[in-house]
Amino acid sequence: MSEGLTALASENLNPSLRSLLEDVQRGHIRVPRFQRPFVWTDNQRLDLLRSVRDNMPIGSLLVWRTVKFKLASFPAVGPHDIPQIVEVAPATGWQYLLDGHQRVSTLLGLLLQSQGLADNCRANDSDSIDWNIQYDLLEQDFVFGRKADRAKTKRPLLPLWTLLDGRLVNKHMREIRRRADSEGWTDVELEVWEERADQLSYRFQQCRVPIVVMVSDDLELAAKTFQRINSLGTPMGEAHLVAALTWRDDFDLREQIEYRKRDLPAGWQNIDESLYLQVCKGLAGLDVTKAGQTELVKRLGDDTTLLERASEALRSVIIWLDSYIGVSHEELQPYALQVVILATVLDKLGKPTIPTEAFSSWFWRTSWSEVFATAAYRDVRSEIEALESAVNGASDPVWIRESGLPDRFDFRSARVRLFTLRLAKRKGLSNSAGQVILGKDLLVRYGRDSLVRLFPPQRAASQKLKRLTQGAGNRFLIDPDQAQTFRERLKYGPDYSEEVLSAHFIDNEGLEALRNGQLEDFLANRAKLMDLWDSQEWGRQQECIKLSDLI
C-alpha cells in the first residue's frame, strides 16, 4: 500500500465546460506526455461541437490525482501554452488527464482565446490545425473560418470563443447589426440570428462534463488503467507511463527507444517498446512479467547506462535470432519472453559473442515445451538459471512432446510459429514452377504471409472439412503470389516431381485423393505427415542435445 493518497479512491465531479477548460488552461489539470498528440480529424471536431449544440452527452473524462508522481506533460494543449508544472505537489495532488485529451483539446482550442499560437501550432498554414471554427447563424452549423472567407457571399458568422461569455456574444451581434445595411440583411433576419446566437451560447454555458477522479499513488494500478482506457481504442503501453515518469529535457525514453530500433533487422523494427523495458527489468533483477513498477523508474533514473545495455543486448540477440535461428520477423518469434531472457543472460555474461550452442539448445527446448505459455515469473526465474547453467556447461533439462500440432493452425499459436521456423529449414521446398527455393528467403520476404492457407473454405462443407481447412494440412510454405498457380497444378497437373511433392508433405495417396475431389482426405493425410515430421524433428533435437552433453 502506498503512502500519501489512498490506494484507490474515486470521486465524481460535474463541472461546467468553462470551468473545466480554464483548469486545463491554467495547468491545474495536465495532459501527460504518454498520451497521443492531437490527432482528431476536422469532422470529429465538428461532430463534438454539434453534440454540445444538440444537448447530447459528450462522455466523461478520467483524471488521475497523485501526490507522489510528477509526470512530464505537454507544454501546450490545442493552441494554448500551458504553465509549467509546479515542483511541489499541491495539497490535493497533481492531476493528469487520462481519457479525454482529444475532446478537451478541441474544446479548449475553439472556445477560449489564446494569447497567441502555441509552438505546436506555429507551423505553416498548410500543416497546422485550423482553430478558427465559427458558427454560421444562417445555416445553423459550424464552419471553418478559412472556408467561409473564401466564399463569395458574406455569412453571419459567430466566433466560437464568444460562446462561453454572453457579453461577448452580444458585442459580436451588435457588430453584425452594424454591417446589416451593407450586407442587405433585414431586421427580421437579425432578430432570428440573435435568438439563435443566444440559444447556442446558452447550450455551451450550461454544458457540464462528468469527471471521474482516480485518486491513487499505486503506480501498478495506474499502469493498468492507462493500458485499458482509451476513447479511440488504441491501448496505452507501459512504455508510455515509464517515459512520462522518467522524462527530462535531455531524456525522452520513447524517443531513445525509437532511435535504437533503427539498428534492428527490418522485420524487427516495429517491436513493442515494452520489450526494451522488460530487458531493463531483467538487468535490474526485477520481475520482467510485471508492469508498472516504481522500482524500474528509479533504476532508470539512477543508472544512466541501463537502457543502453538493454538495447545492445537486445540488438545482439535479435540479430542472432534472425541470422542463426531464422526469426526474420518479430511475428515469427514463439515467445517474446525468450528474447528478454536471452538478452538478460547475454548482458550478464559480459561476452562479445553469443554462446550459440547453449542459446540454440535452450531456445528450441523452451519453444517445444511451451514453458512460457503461462508467463509465470517462477518459470522465468527457473529458465534464466537453466540458460546460465547451460552456458557454463551444464546439461539442458529434458522435456517431452505432450501434444501434436494444433487443430487451428494460425499464428496465435507459438507452436505454429516454431513449426514455421523448422519448416523453413526443410530441404526441397519449391515454388509453383517446381524450382527449389529456400524457406528462409520466403520468411524474409513475406513473413507470416508465406505460410499460405492454400484451399479456401467451402460452402456447405462438413464440420470435419471446416476443421481440416483451418488445420496444418492446409498450410503451405510458398510464395503467396504463386498460391493459385500452385493449387491448380496440384489438382490438374502438370505433375510435380516426387521430391517436390514430398518436400510439401504430399504422397501418392494424398495426391490421388485431391484429384478425385476428396479434399477432406487430402488434408487429413497431409496433416498426418506433417505431425509425423514434427515429432521426428523433436526427437532429433533431443538426440542432438544428448550428444552435445557427451562431448
C-alpha positions in Angstrom: 0.0 0.0 0.0 1.4 3.4 -1.0 1.7 6.2 1.5 0.0 9.5 0.9 -3.2 9.1 -1.0 -5.3 6.0 -0.7 -4.6 3.1 -3.0 -7.8 3.8 -4.8 -10.4 6.4 -4.1 -12.7 7.9 -6.7 -14.9 10.9 -6.7 -17.3 12.1 -9.4 -17.3 15.8 -10.4 -19.6 17.6 -12.8 -18.1 21.0 -13.6 -19.2 23.4 -16.2 -17.5 23.3 -19.5 -15.9 26.7 -19.0 -14.6 25.7 -15.5 -13.0 22.5 -16.9 -11.3 24.3 -19.8 -10.0 27.0 -17.5 -8.5 24.4 -15.2 -6.7 22.9 -18.1 -5.6 26.2 -19.5 -4.1 27.2 -16.1 -2.3 23.8 -15.7 -4.4 22.5 -12.9 -5.3 19.5 -15.0 -2.4 18.4 -17.2 -2.1 16.2 -20.3 0.8 13.7 -19.7 3.2 13.0 -22.4 2.3 9.4 -22.7 -0.9 10.5 -24.4 -1.1 10.6 -28.2 -0.7 14.0 -29.7 -3.8 15.7 -31.1 -4.9 13.5 -33.9 -8.6 14.2 -34.4 -9.9 15.0 -37.9 -11.9 18.1 -38.8 -15.1 16.0 -39.0 -14.5 14.6 -35.5 -14.1 18.1 -34.1 -17.3 19.3 -35.9 -19.3 16.3 -34.6 -18.2 17.1 -31.0 -19.4 20.7 -31.3 -22.7 19.6 -32.8 -23.2 17.2 -29.9 -22.9 20.1 -27.4 -25.2 22.3 -29.6 -27.8 19.5 -29.7 -27.5 18.9 -25.9 -26.1 15.4 -26.4 -23.7 13.9 -23.9 -20.0 14.1 -24.9 -18.8 11.4 -22.5 -17.0 11.6 -19.2 -13.3 12.3 -18.6 -10.9 10.4 -16.4 -8.4 12.2 -14.2 -5.6 10.7 -12.2 -4.7 12.6 -9.0 -1.5 11.8 -7.1 0.9 13.5 -4.7 3.7 11.1 -5.5 4.3 11.2 -9.2 5.3 14.3 -11.1 4.8 13.4 -14.8 6.1 15.2 -17.8 3.2 16.8 -19.6 2.6 18.6 -22.9 3.6 22.2 -22.8 0.6 23.1 -24.9 -3.0 21.9 -25.4 -4.5 22.9 -28.6 -3.2 26.4 -29.4 -2.7 27.2 -25.7 0.6 27.4 -24.0 0.2 25.7 -20.5 2.1 27.0 -17.5 5.0 24.8 -16.2 4.1 22.2 -13.6 4.7 23.2 -10.0 7.6 21.5 -8.4 5.8 20.6 -5.2 2.6 18.8 -5.4 -0.5 20.8 -4.3 -2.4 19.7 -1.3 -4.8 17.7 -3.4 -2.0 16.3 -5.7 -1.1 16.7 -9.3 -3.9 16.0 -11.7 -3.4 14.3 -15.1 -6.0 13.7 -17.8 -6.0 10.0 -18.7 -9.0 9.9 -21.0 -10.4 12.8 -23.0 -7.3 14.5 -24.5 -8.9 14.9 -28.0 -12.2 16.3 -26.7 -10.5 18.7 -24.3 -8.0 19.9 -26.9 -10.8 20.5 -29.3 -13.0 22.5 -26.9 -10.2 24.4 -25.3 -8.7 25.4 -28.7 -12.0 26.6 -30.0 -13.8 28.1 -27.0 -11.1 30.0 -25.2 -9.0 32.6 -26.8 -5.2 32.1 -26.5 -2.6 34.8 -26.2 -1.0 33.5 -29.4 -0.5 30.2 -31.1 1.5 27.7 -29.1 4.7 26.3 -30.5 3.0 23.2 -31.8 0.6 25.3 -33.8 3.1 27.7 -35.4 3.8 25.6 -38.4 3.0 26.6 -42.0 -0.7 27.1 -42.6 -0.9 24.0 -44.8 0.4 21.9 -41.9 -1.2 23.5 -38.9 -4.6 22.8 -37.4 -7.3 25.3 -38.2 -8.6 26.5 -34.8 -10.8 29.2 -36.3 -14.2 27.4 -36.4 -17.2 29.7 -36.4 -21.0 29.2 -36.3 -23.0 30.0 -39.4 -26.2 31.6 -38.0 -27.9 31.3 -41.3 -27.1 27.6 -42.0 -27.1 26.8 -38.3 -23.9 24.8 -38.5 -20.2 25.1 -37.7 -17.8 26.1 -40.5 -14.1 26.7 -40.8 -13.1 30.3 -40.9 -10.8 29.8 -43.9 -13.6 28.2 -45.9 -16.0 31.0 -45.0 -13.5 33.6 -46.0 -13.1 32.0 -49.4 -16.9 32.1 -50.0 -18.2 34.8 -52.4 -21.2 35.7 -50.2 -20.8 37.0 -46.7 -22.4 35.0 -43.9 -23.5 35.9 -40.4 -20.7 34.1 -38.5 -20.3 33.9 -34.7 -16.8 33.1 -33.4 -16.9 30.2 -31.0 -14.6 31.9 -28.5 -17.6 34.2 -27.7 -20.0 31.3 -26.6 -18.9 31.0 -23.0 -19.4 34.7 -22.3 -22.8 36.2 -23.1 -21.3 39.7 -23.2 -19.0 38.7 -26.0 -21.9 37.2 -27.9 -24.0 40.4 -27.6 -21.0 42.5 -28.6 -20.5 40.5 -31.7 -24.2 40.5 -32.7 -24.1 44.4 -32.4 -21.2 44.3 -34.9 -23.4 42.1 -37.3 -26.2 44.7 -36.9 -23.8 47.5 -37.9 -23.0 45.5 -41.1 -26.7 44.9 -41.9 -27.2 47.7 -44.4 -24.0 47.0 -46.4 -24.8 43.2 -46.5 -28.5 43.7 -47.2 -29.7 41.9 -44.0 -33.2 42.7 -42.7 -34.3 43.3 -39.2 -36.3 40.1 -39.2 -33.2 38.1 -40.1 -31.1 39.9 -37.5 -33.7 39.0 -34.8 -33.7 35.4 -35.8 -29.9 35.2 -35.8 -29.7 36.9 -32.4 -32.0 34.3 -30.9 -30.0 31.5 -32.4 -26.8 33.0 -31.0 -28.3 33.3 -27.5 -29.6 29.7 -27.7 -26.2 28.4 -28.8 -24.3 30.3 -26.1 -26.8 29.0 -23.5 -26.1 25.4 -24.6 -22.4 25.8 -24.3 -22.6 27.7 -21.0 -24.9 25.1 -19.5 -22.9 22.1 -20.7 -21.4 20.1 -17.9 -18.7 17.5 -18.2 -18.7 14.5 -15.9 -15.2 13.8 -14.5 -14.2 10.6 -12.7 -11.2 11.3 -10.5 -9.0 8.3 -9.7 -7.0 9.1 -6.5 -4.1 6.8 -6.2 -0.4 6.6 -5.5 -0.3 3.0 -6.7 1.7 3.0 -9.9 0.8 -0.5 -10.9 -2.9 0.4 -10.6 -2.3 3.5 -12.7 -0.4 1.5 -15.3 -3.2 -1.0 -15.7 -5.7 1.9 -16.1 -3.5 3.5 -18.7 -3.4 0.3 -20.7 -7.1 -0.3 -20.6 -8.7 3.1 -21.2 -8.6 5.0 -24.4 -11.5 6.6 -26.2 -10.2 5.6 -29.7 -9.5 2.1 -28.8 -5.6 2.3 -29.0 -4.2 0.7 -25.9 -1.6 2.6 -23.9 1.5 0.6 -23.1 3.8 0.6 -20.1 6.4 2.5 -22.0 4.1 5.5 -22.2 3.9 5.6 -18.4 7.5 5.0 -17.7 8.5 7.5 -20.3 6.4 10.2 -18.6 7.9 9.4 -15.2 11.5 9.4 -16.4 11.2 12.3 -18.8 13.7 15.1 -18.6 14.6 17.9 -21.1 17.6 15.8 -22.2 16.0 12.4 -22.0 12.8 11.1 -23.6 12.6 7.3 -23.1 10.3 6.6 -26.1 12.4 8.8 -28.3 15.6 6.9 -27.2 13.9 3.5 -27.9 12.7 4.6 -31.4 16.2 5.7 -32.2 17.6 2.3 -31.2 15.0 0.4 -33.2 16.6 1.6 -36.4 19.6 -0.7 -35.8 17.5 -3.8 -35.8 16.8 -6.1 -38.8 13.9 -4.8 -40.9 11.4 -7.4 -39.7 12.0 -6.4 -36.1 11.9 -2.6 -36.3 8.2 -2.4 -35.2 8.7 -4.3 -31.9 6.8 -3.1 -28.9 8.6 -0.6 -26.8 7.8 -2.7 -23.7 10.4 -5.3 -24.9 13.2 -2.8 -24.1 11.7 -2.2 -20.6 11.4 -5.9 -19.9 15.1 -6.3 -20.7 15.9 -3.3 -18.4 13.9 -5.1 -15.7 15.9 -8.3 -16.3 19.2 -6.5 -16.0 18.0 -4.8 -12.8 16.9 -8.1 -11.3 13.2 -7.1 -11.4 10.1 -9.2 -12.3 10.1 -9.0 -16.1 6.4 -10.2 -16.3 5.1 -7.3 -14.1 4.1 -3.9 -15.4 4.1 -0.5 -13.7 6.9 -1.0 -11.3 8.0 2.1 -9.4 11.4 0.5 -9.0 12.1 0.4 -12.7 11.6 4.2 -12.9 14.1 4.6 -10.0 16.6 2.3 -11.7 16.4 4.1 -15.0 17.0 7.4 -13.2 19.9 6.1 -11.1 21.7 4.1 -13.8 22.1 6.1 -17.0 23.6 3.0 -18.7 20.7 0.7 -18.1 18.8 1.4 -21.3 22.0 1.4 -23.4 23.0 -2.0 -22.0 19.5 -3.4 -22.5 19.4 -2.1 -26.1 22.8 -3.5 -27.0 22.0 -6.9 -25.6 18.5 -6.9 -27.3 20.1 -5.9 -30.6 22.7 -8.7 -30.4 20.1 -11.4 -29.6 17.7 -10.3 -32.3 20.4 -10.3 -34.9 21.4 -13.8 -33.8 17.8 -15.0 -33.9 17.5 -13.5 -37.4 20.7 -15.0 -38.8 21.0 -18.3 -37.0 17.5 -19.4 -36.0 15.7 -17.8 -38.9 13.4 -15.5 -37.0 13.4 -12.8 -39.6 10.3 -11.1 -38.3 9.2 -10.5 -34.8 5.8 -12.2 -35.5 7.7 -15.5 -36.0 9.2 -15.4 -32.5 7.5 -18.1 -30.4 7.6 -16.2 -27.1 8.8 -12.6 -26.5 10.0 -13.7 -23.1 12.6 -15.8 -24.8 14.1 -12.7 -26.3 14.0 -10.9 -22.9 15.8 -13.8 -21.1 18.4 -14.3 -23.8 19.2 -10.6 -23.7 19.3 -10.6 -19.9 21.7 -13.5 -19.7 23.9 -12.2 -22.6 24.4 -8.9 -20.7 25.3 -10.8 -17.5 27.9 -12.9 -19.4 29.7 -9.8 -20.5 30.9 -11.6 -23.6 31.2 -10.0 -27.1 29.9 -13.1 -28.8 26.8 -15.3 -28.3 27.3 -18.8 -27.0 25.4 -20.3 -29.9 25.2 -23.9 -28.8 23.8 -23.2 -25.4 21.5 -20.5 -26.6 20.2 -22.6 -29.5 19.5 -25.6 -27.4 17.7 -23.5 -24.8 15.6 -21.8 -27.5 14.4 -25.0 -29.1 13.7 -26.7 -25.8 11.7 -23.8 -24.3 9.8 -23.5 -27.6 8.9 -27.2 -28.0 8.0 -27.5 -24.3 5.8 -24.3 -24.4 7.1 -23.4 -20.9 6.2 -19.7 -21.4 2.6 -20.3 -22.2 1.6 -19.0 -18.8 4.3 -16.3 -18.5 4.6 -17.0 -14.7 7.6 -15.4 -13.1 8.7 -18.6 -11.4 9.1 -20.1 -14.8 11.1 -17.1 -15.9 13.5 -17.3 -12.9 13.9 -21.0 -13.5 14.7 -20.6 -17.2 17.2 -17.8 -16.5 19.0 -20.2 -14.2 18.8 -23.0 -16.7 20.2 -20.9 -19.5 23.1 -19.6 -17.3 23.8 -23.2 -16.3 23.8 -24.3 -20.0 26.3 -21.5 -20.9 28.5 -22.8 -18.1 28.5 -26.3 -19.5 25.6 -28.0 -17.6 23.2 -30.3 -19.4 19.9 -28.8 -20.6 16.7 -30.2 -18.9 14.8 -32.9 -20.8 11.3 -32.3 -22.0 8.5 -34.3 -23.7 6.3 -33.5 -26.7 3.0 -33.5 -24.9 0.7 -33.0 -27.9 0.7 -32.8 -31.7 0.2 -29.8 -34.0 -2.8 -27.6 -33.1 -6.0 -28.2 -34.9 -6.4 -24.5 -35.6 -3.2 -23.6 -37.4 -2.6 -19.9 -37.2 0.0 -17.6 -35.8 -1.7 -17.0 -32.5 -0.1 -20.3 -31.5 3.6 -20.3 -30.5 3.9 -23.9 -31.7 2.7 -22.8 -35.2 5.4 -20.1 -35.3 8.0 -22.7 -34.2 6.8 -25.2 -36.8 7.2 -22.5 -39.4 10.8 -21.8 -38.4 11.6 -25.6 -38.6 9.7 -25.9 -41.9 11.8 -23.0 -43.4 14.9 -25.2 -42.9 13.4 -28.2 -44.8 15.2 -29.2 -47.9 13.5 -29.4 -51.3 10.8 -26.7 -50.9 9.8 -25.3 -54.3 7.8 -22.6 -56.0 4.9 -23.1 -58.3 7.2 -23.9 -61.2 8.8 -26.7 -59.3 12.1 -24.8 -58.8 13.8 -25.3 -55.5 13.7 -22.3 -53.1 14.9 -21.6 -49.6 12.2 -21.4 -47.0 14.2 -18.8 -45.1 14.1 -16.5 -48.1 10.3 -16.8 -48.2 10.2 -15.8 -44.5 12.5 -12.8 -45.0 10.4 -11.6 -47.9 6.9 -12.4 -46.8 7.0 -13.1 -43.1 3.9 -15.0 -41.8 2.2 -14.5 -45.2 4.4 -17.1 -46.7 2.6 -19.8 -44.7 -0.3 -19.9 -47.1 -3.7 -21.4 -46.5 -4.0 -23.0 -49.9 -7.6 -24.2 -50.2 -10.3 -21.6 -49.2 -13.2 -22.6 -47.0 -16.1 -24.2 -49.0 -19.8 -23.5 -48.6 -21.8 -26.3 -47.2 -18.6 -28.1 -46.1 -18.8 -30.8 -43.3 -17.6 -29.9 -39.9 -14.6 -32.1 -40.4 -13.7 -30.4 -43.6 -14.1 -27.0 -42.0 -11.7 -28.1 -39.2 -9.2 -29.5 -41.6 -9.3 -26.4 -43.7 -8.2 -24.5 -40.6 -5.5 -27.0 -39.7 -1.9 -27.8 -40.6 -2.8 -29.9 -43.7 -3.9 -26.7 -45.5 -0.8 -24.7 -44.8 2.0 -24.5 -47.4 5.3 -22.6 -47.2 5.2 -21.0 -50.6 5.3 -17.6 -52.3 1.8 -16.2 -51.6 1.7 -14.6 -55.1 2.0 -18.1 -56.6 -0.6 -19.8 -54.4 -3.3 -20.1 -57.1 -0.9 -21.5 -59.7 0.5 -24.0 -57.2 -3.0 -25.1 -56.2 -4.3 -25.6 -59.7 -1.2 -27.5 -60.7 -1.6 -29.8 -57.7 -5.2 -30.5 -58.8 -4.8 -30.8 -62.5 -1.1 -31.0 -63.4 1.4 -31.0 -65.0 2.8 -33.2 -62.2 5.5 -32.0 -59.8 8.4 -34.3 -59.2 8.2 -36.8 -56.3 10.9 -34.8 -54.5 8.9 -31.6 -54.7 5.7 -33.3 -53.5 7.5 -35.0 -50.6 9.0 -31.7 -49.5 5.5 -30.3 -49.3 4.2 -33.4 -47.4 2.2 -34.8 -50.3 2.4 -38.5 -51.1 0.8 -40.5 -53.9 -2.2 -41.4 -51.7 -2.9 -37.7 -50.8 -2.4 -36.5 -54.4 -4.8 -39.2 -55.7 -7.4 -38.1 -53.1 -7.1 -34.5 -54.1 -7.5 -35.2 -57.8 -10.5 -37.4 -57.1 -12.2 -34.4 -55.4 -11.7 -35.8 -51.9 -10.2 -32.6 -50.3 -11.1 -33.9 -46.8 -8.9 -37.0 -47.3 -6.1 -35.0 -48.8 -5.9 -32.5 -45.9 -6.2 -35.2 -43.3 -3.4 -37.3 -45.0 -1.1 -34.3 -45.3 -1.7 -33.2 -41.6 -0.7 -36.7 -40.5 2.6 -36.5 -42.5 3.3 -33.0 -41.1 2.7 -34.2 -37.5 4.9 -37.2 -38.0 7.7 -34.9 -39.3 7.3 -32.6 -36.4 7.6 -35.5 -34.0 10.7 -36.7 -35.7 12.3 -33.3 -35.7 11.5 -33.1 -32.0 13.3 -36.5 -31.5 16.3 -35.4 -33.5 16.6 -32.2 -31.4 16.6 -34.3 -28.3 19.3 -36.6 -29.7 21.4 -33.6 -30.6 21.2 -32.3 -27.0 22.2 -35.7 -25.6 25.2 -35.9 -28.0 26.3 -32.4 -27.0 26.2 -33.4 -23.4 28.5 -36.4 -24.1 31.1 -34.4 -25.9 
